[in-house]
Amino acid sequence: MILNNIKLENFTNYDSVQCNLDECINIFIGDNGQGKSNLLDSIYYVATENSARNNKDRDLILWGRDYFKISASFLNKFGSNNIEISYDKKKKDGKKSLFLNHYEIEKLKDYIGYFSAVFFSPEDLYIVKGDPILRRKYMDDELIQTENKYFIYINQYKKILEQRNSLLKEAYRRQNLLNSMDVWEEQLSKYGTVILKSRIDMVHHLKNMAGEIHNYLTDGEETLDVIYKSKLPISLLETGQLASFQSLYFNQLKESRMKDLEKGYTLIGPHRDDLNLMINGTSARKFGSQGQQRTAALSLKIAEVKLIKSKKGEYPILLLDDVLSELDKKRKNKLFLSLEKDIQTVITSTDLNDIDTLIREKAKIIEIKKGTLKER
């Protein structure tokens, strides 16, 4: 997958700008606060219709304007494509429009996964040491890009979960309402099983890939293990016994009703699960150094790139936002050596000296200053 160019209008600090990209390595250089990360974020937005920095759509509009627009041309396994995404805050509830090859896409599920990108920044240490909800989001965001129906499944699960939780709050005062819980629990176990099966399979692949990458980046001094944690009997999913798992899941929801009633929410299911990252057999979150945690997170992101390739038949674009300054020289070089030649990579940096001379000679370098671009 190759992004040829991207054009921004009223996006963050950009009034109107177009950026043409090289198919291999691109370096955005400039001081902090000039717009490097915003340009990277616009590429990620094309892939997911969301900001990598979790900004709301209206917060992405240039100050004093009413809308933003992103246009991009890219090449994937289906051929050449053009996309245009715009958001207008003046329209009721905000109005987002998406056109792919000049045809309007009305449902996000019909577009997600058509263009893929993996974003990594120092803030992504949340994967290792953040709250469990952030690691669940990490898994879901990855699966939405690799499995066409996962977006539908996770949204259905959330709606059903909300219904069950609402019923629990009502049933606290009127316990006869618990008799109507079966229908929600049946649906919750149905969609929850599909979600968990997808997550388990993803973690299995990530565990192997990230383990190899982490071992390489640390010169064989560290091992990285990725473990999925759940209160449900996920060993049945690992052995392909989906029907048995769903039945046990449904029964556990019924057995947990009174505990859930006291709490006012559902205590078991994929919305309560977590990832446990282990370095040399100990918890990376509790005992890993900052450097170890950073390398573990980076290993997962590179593994994510390779996983998308294995699932979709082509590499996503890799976006590295101010990551190199956080790595020593040896790990920087190993990072680039670990990447395949046909992975289009976009890097931001405040200092070109952070990037090896051999890499700079191969790269397209674009200087960014106050929202303007200048090719070196």
PANU-671375 format. One line per 4 residues: for each residue x, y, z of C-alpha. Coordinates in Angstrom, 2 decimals, always signed. Layout:
# residues N
X Y Z | ...
# end
This chain:
# residues 376
+0.00 +0.00 +0.00 | +1.40 +3.36 -1.05 | +0.13 +6.85 -0.25 | +1.06 +9.06 -3.19
-0.14 +12.40 -1.88 | -2.38 +14.00 +0.68 | -4.02 +17.43 +0.65 | -5.31 +19.23 +3.74
-7.74 +22.09 +3.96 | -8.47 +23.77 +7.34 | -7.04 +20.74 +9.17 | -5.47 +21.54 +12.58
-2.80 +24.20 +11.84 | -2.94 +23.78 +8.05 | -4.85 +26.28 +5.91 | -4.24 +24.59 +2.55
-1.31 +22.31 +1.81 | -0.42 +19.34 -0.38 | +2.24 +16.76 +0.42 | +3.66 +14.33 -2.17
+5.25 +11.23 -0.67 | +8.00 +8.82 -1.68 | +7.02 +5.15 -1.80 | +9.76 +4.16 +0.67
+10.93 +6.48 +3.48 | +9.67 +9.98 +4.19 | +11.02 +12.25 +6.92 | +9.12 +15.26 +8.25
+11.68 +17.49 +9.97 | +11.03 +20.61 +12.05 | +10.81 +22.11 +15.51 | +8.08 +21.12 +17.92
+4.69 +22.75 +17.35 | +5.11 +23.26 +13.59 | +2.60 +20.64 +12.42 | +4.64 +17.44 +11.88
+2.42 +15.30 +14.09 | -0.73 +16.86 +12.63 | +0.29 +15.85 +9.11 | +0.98 +12.32 +10.33
-2.38 +12.31 +12.09 | -4.14 +13.27 +8.85 | -2.74 +10.11 +7.21 | -4.01 +7.99 +10.09
-7.39 +9.72 +9.79 | -7.64 +8.60 +6.17 | -7.23 +5.00 +7.38 | -9.58 +5.05 +10.37
-11.69 +8.24 +10.26 | -10.34 +8.92 +13.73 | -7.49 +10.97 +15.13 | -4.56 +8.96 +16.51
-4.47 +11.51 +19.32 | -8.12 +10.90 +20.19 | -9.16 +14.43 +19.24 | -12.82 +15.00 +18.44
-13.59 +15.86 +14.82 | -14.59 +19.45 +15.61 | -11.27 +19.94 +17.42 | -9.38 +19.11 +14.22
-10.76 +22.17 +12.42 | -8.39 +25.11 +11.94 | -9.24 +27.90 +14.38 | -11.88 +30.25 +13.00
-13.05 +27.86 +10.25 | -16.19 +25.71 +10.06 | -14.93 +22.57 +8.35 | -11.91 +20.54 +7.36
-11.25 +18.41 +4.30 | -8.64 +15.71 +3.63 | -8.04 +14.44 +0.09 | -5.62 +11.63 -0.70
-4.58 +9.37 -3.55 | -3.20 +5.95 -2.75 | -2.37 +2.64 -4.35 | -3.53 -0.66 -2.87
-3.92 -4.18 -4.22 | -7.13 -3.14 -5.97 | -5.43 -0.34 -7.92 | -5.30 +3.46 -7.75
-7.77 +5.20 -5.46 | -8.85 +8.65 -4.40 | -10.52 +9.50 -1.12 | -12.03 +12.68 +0.24
-13.14 +13.08 +3.85 | -14.70 +16.26 +5.17 | -16.34 +17.37 +8.40 | -18.58 +20.41 +8.79
-19.42 +21.54 +12.33 | -22.19 +23.87 +11.13 | -24.34 +20.98 +9.95 | -26.62 +19.32 +12.48
-24.63 +17.19 +14.97 | -21.62 +17.73 +12.74 | -21.62 +16.17 +9.31 | -18.88 +13.90 +8.02
-18.76 +12.99 +4.33 | -16.60 +10.31 +2.75 | -16.11 +9.76 -0.98 | -14.06 +6.87 -2.36
-13.25 +7.14 -6.06 | -15.98 +9.80 -6.32 | -18.69 +7.55 -4.84 | -20.15 +8.47 -1.47
-19.62 +5.88 +1.29 | -22.53 +6.14 +3.72 | -21.46 +3.47 +6.23 | -18.02 +3.41 +7.82
-17.98 -0.41 +7.79 | -17.94 -0.29 +3.98 | -14.66 +1.64 +3.97 | -12.62 +0.64 +7.03
-9.69 -1.56 +6.05 | -9.51 -0.29 +2.47 | -6.55 +1.90 +3.42 | -4.44 +0.82 +6.41
-1.94 +2.63 +8.62 | -0.13 +1.89 +11.88 | +0.68 +4.88 +14.08 | +3.32 +4.87 +16.82
+4.39 +7.70 +19.11 | +5.99 +7.91 +22.58 | +2.47 +8.31 +24.01 | +1.73 +4.75 +22.89
+3.41 +3.47 +26.04 | -0.22 +3.20 +27.22 | -0.18 -0.20 +25.49 | +2.20 -1.36 +28.20
+1.48 +0.74 +31.28 | -1.91 +2.36 +30.65 | -5.33 +1.33 +31.90 | -6.88 -1.93 +30.61
-9.52 +0.02 +28.66 | -6.73 +1.45 +26.48 | -5.31 -1.99 +25.70 | -8.79 -3.21 +24.78
-9.13 -0.23 +22.45 | -5.73 -1.08 +20.95 | -6.93 -4.62 +20.15 | -10.26 -3.45 +18.76
-8.69 -0.74 +16.57 | -6.30 -3.30 +15.12 | -9.05 -5.84 +14.41 | -11.28 -3.23 +12.77
-8.51 -2.68 +10.21 | -7.95 -6.39 +9.53 | -11.42 -7.99 +9.79 | -14.27 -6.47 +7.80
-17.06 -7.58 +10.14 | -15.34 -6.85 +13.44 | -16.56 -3.25 +13.35 | -20.15 -4.56 +13.23
-19.59 -7.14 +15.96 | -17.96 -4.78 +18.47 | -20.65 -2.13 +17.97 | -23.44 -4.67 +18.35
-21.80 -6.00 +21.50 | -21.57 -2.50 +23.00 | -25.26 -1.82 +22.28 | -26.37 -5.09 +23.87
-24.06 -4.55 +26.84 | -25.60 -1.12 +27.36 | -29.08 -2.67 +27.31 | -28.15 -5.32 +29.89
-26.50 -2.74 +32.15 | -29.59 -0.50 +31.93 | -31.77 -3.47 +32.83 | -29.54 -4.26 +35.82
-30.00 -0.74 +37.16 | -33.79 -0.98 +36.72 | -33.91 -4.49 +38.20 | -32.19 -3.29 +41.36
-35.56 -1.74 +42.26 | -37.77 -4.22 +40.38 | -36.13 -7.66 +40.48 | -38.91 -9.27 +38.44
-37.23 -7.61 +35.43 | -34.40 -10.16 +35.78 | -36.72 -12.67 +34.09 | -36.25 -10.80 +30.81
-32.45 -10.92 +31.05 | -32.04 -14.17 +29.09 | -32.56 -12.57 +25.69 | -29.82 -10.00 +26.28
-27.43 -12.56 +27.72 | -27.92 -14.88 +24.76 | -27.04 -12.06 +22.36 | -24.18 -10.86 +24.55
-22.62 -14.33 +24.63 | -23.12 -14.69 +20.86 | -21.31 -11.50 +19.88 | -18.86 -11.75 +22.78
-17.76 -15.18 +21.55 | -16.99 -13.87 +18.06 | -15.09 -10.89 +19.49 | -13.07 -13.03 +21.85
-12.21 -15.55 +19.13 | -10.88 -12.72 +16.95 | -8.88 -11.25 +19.83 | -7.41 -14.62 +20.81
-6.30 -15.33 +17.24 | -4.80 -11.83 +16.94 | -2.91 -12.16 +20.22 | -1.55 -15.55 +19.12
-0.06 -13.98 +15.97 | +1.14 -10.86 +17.78 | +2.78 -12.96 +20.49 | +4.94 -14.81 +17.97
+5.77 -11.80 +15.78 | +6.34 -9.29 +18.60 | +8.42 -11.85 +20.50 | +10.78 -12.29 +17.55
+11.04 -8.53 +16.94 | +11.63 -7.72 +20.60 | +14.32 -10.40 +20.81 | +16.02 -8.89 +17.75
+15.82 -5.28 +18.99 | +17.37 -6.27 +22.35 | +20.16 -8.44 +20.89 | +18.57 -11.55 +22.38
+18.79 -10.21 +25.93 | +15.03 -9.98 +26.48 | +11.97 -12.09 +25.75 | +8.51 -10.60 +25.30
+5.35 -12.56 +25.98 | +1.80 -11.37 +25.23 | -0.97 -13.00 +27.28 | -4.72 -12.49 +26.96
-6.39 -12.25 +30.38 | -10.07 -13.10 +30.83 | -12.39 -14.48 +33.52 | -14.01 -16.62 +30.83
-12.75 -20.12 +29.80 | -10.84 -18.92 +26.72 | -8.95 -22.23 +26.46 | -12.07 -23.53 +24.66
-11.64 -20.82 +22.02 | -7.97 -21.67 +21.62 | -8.98 -25.25 +20.78 | -11.80 -24.17 +18.45
-14.75 -25.18 +20.69 | -16.85 -22.09 +19.98 | -20.27 -23.62 +20.70 | -19.14 -25.01 +24.06
-17.57 -21.68 +24.95 | -20.70 -19.70 +24.06 | -22.83 -22.03 +26.17 | -20.52 -21.66 +29.19
-20.34 -17.90 +28.65 | -24.16 -17.68 +28.64 | -24.36 -19.74 +31.86 | -21.71 -17.62 +33.58
-23.68 -14.47 +32.75 | -26.75 -16.01 +34.37 | -24.76 -17.08 +37.43 | -23.25 -13.60 +37.75
-26.60 -11.78 +37.74 | -26.83 -11.09 +41.48 | -23.22 -9.82 +41.65 | -23.85 -7.69 +38.57
-27.06 -6.42 +40.14 | -25.14 -5.16 +43.19 | -22.56 -3.41 +41.01 | -25.00 -2.12 +38.43
-22.97 -3.37 +35.46 | -21.75 -6.56 +33.74 | -18.64 -8.00 +35.37 | -17.53 -10.54 +32.76
-16.94 -10.36 +29.03 | -14.49 -8.89 +26.50 | -15.23 -5.38 +27.85 | -13.46 -6.41 +31.08
-10.48 -8.31 +29.64 | -6.85 -7.23 +29.39 | -3.46 -7.91 +27.82 | -0.56 -8.85 +30.06
+2.88 -8.07 +28.63 | +5.79 -9.94 +30.18 | +9.49 -9.17 +29.74 | +11.77 -12.01 +30.79
+8.85 -13.53 +32.69 | +7.93 -10.46 +34.75 | +5.24 -7.83 +34.26 | +6.39 -5.07 +31.90
+3.80 -2.73 +33.38 | +4.88 -3.22 +37.00 | +8.60 -3.88 +36.72 | +9.79 -2.82 +33.25
+12.04 +0.20 +32.85 | +10.96 +3.08 +30.59 | +13.30 +1.79 +27.89 | +12.00 -1.77 +28.18
+8.39 -0.59 +28.03 | +9.12 +1.55 +24.98 | +10.81 -1.34 +23.16 | +7.92 -3.66 +24.01
+5.37 -1.17 +22.65 | +7.45 -0.64 +19.50 | +7.74 -4.41 +19.00 | +3.95 -4.72 +19.17
+3.49 -1.94 +16.61 | +5.93 -3.50 +14.13 | +4.22 -6.85 +14.69 | +0.93 -5.09 +13.92
+2.36 -4.03 +10.54 | +3.32 -7.62 +9.76 | -0.03 -8.94 +10.97 | -1.93 -6.63 +8.63
+0.27 -7.87 +5.78 | -0.54 -11.50 +6.64 | -4.28 -10.74 +6.82 | -4.72 -8.35 +3.90
-1.92 -9.32 +1.54 | -0.22 -5.90 +1.65 | +1.62 -3.77 +4.17 | +0.00 -0.77 +5.83
+1.78 +2.57 +5.97 | +3.94 +2.89 +9.09 | +3.78 +6.25 +10.86 | +6.54 +6.92 +13.44
+5.92 +10.14 +15.36 | +9.00 +11.42 +17.21 | +10.02 +7.88 +18.13 | +13.69 +7.92 +17.12
+14.76 +10.46 +19.73 | +13.64 +7.97 +22.38 | +15.90 +5.15 +21.10 | +19.65 +4.66 +21.34
+21.67 +4.41 +18.11 | +21.79 +0.60 +18.10 | +18.02 +0.22 +18.45 | +17.36 +2.88 +15.82
+19.44 +0.95 +13.29 | +17.84 -2.33 +14.28 | +14.41 -0.77 +13.89 | +15.08 +0.16 +10.26
+16.73 -3.18 +9.54 | +13.64 -4.96 +10.90 | +11.38 -3.22 +8.38 | +10.75 -4.73 +4.96
+11.83 -2.65 +1.95 | +8.27 -2.36 +0.65 | +6.81 -0.80 +3.83 | +6.15 +2.87 +3.15
+7.31 +4.68 +6.29 | +6.72 +8.25 +7.41 | +8.88 +9.58 +10.25 | +8.80 +12.84 +12.20
+11.87 +14.22 +13.94 | +13.21 +17.48 +15.31 | +16.80 +16.53 +14.46 | +18.06 +14.79 +11.31
+21.07 +13.59 +13.30 | +18.70 +11.16 +15.01 | +18.50 +9.31 +11.69 | +21.40 +7.32 +10.28
+23.10 +8.83 +7.21 | +22.33 +5.78 +5.06 | +18.63 +6.13 +5.88 | +18.63 +9.88 +5.15
+20.24 +9.30 +1.75 | +17.36 +7.00 +0.75 | +14.61 +9.20 +2.17 | +12.49 +12.08 +0.98
+12.99 +14.90 +3.49 | +10.31 +17.54 +3.97 | +10.85 +20.48 +6.29 | +7.75 +21.71 +8.10
+7.56 +25.21 +9.55 | +4.40 +26.95 +10.75 | +2.18 +24.71 +8.63 | +4.16 +25.11 +5.39
+6.15 +22.40 +3.62 | +9.50 +22.64 +1.87 | +11.25 +19.70 +0.25 | +14.97 +19.47 +0.91
# end
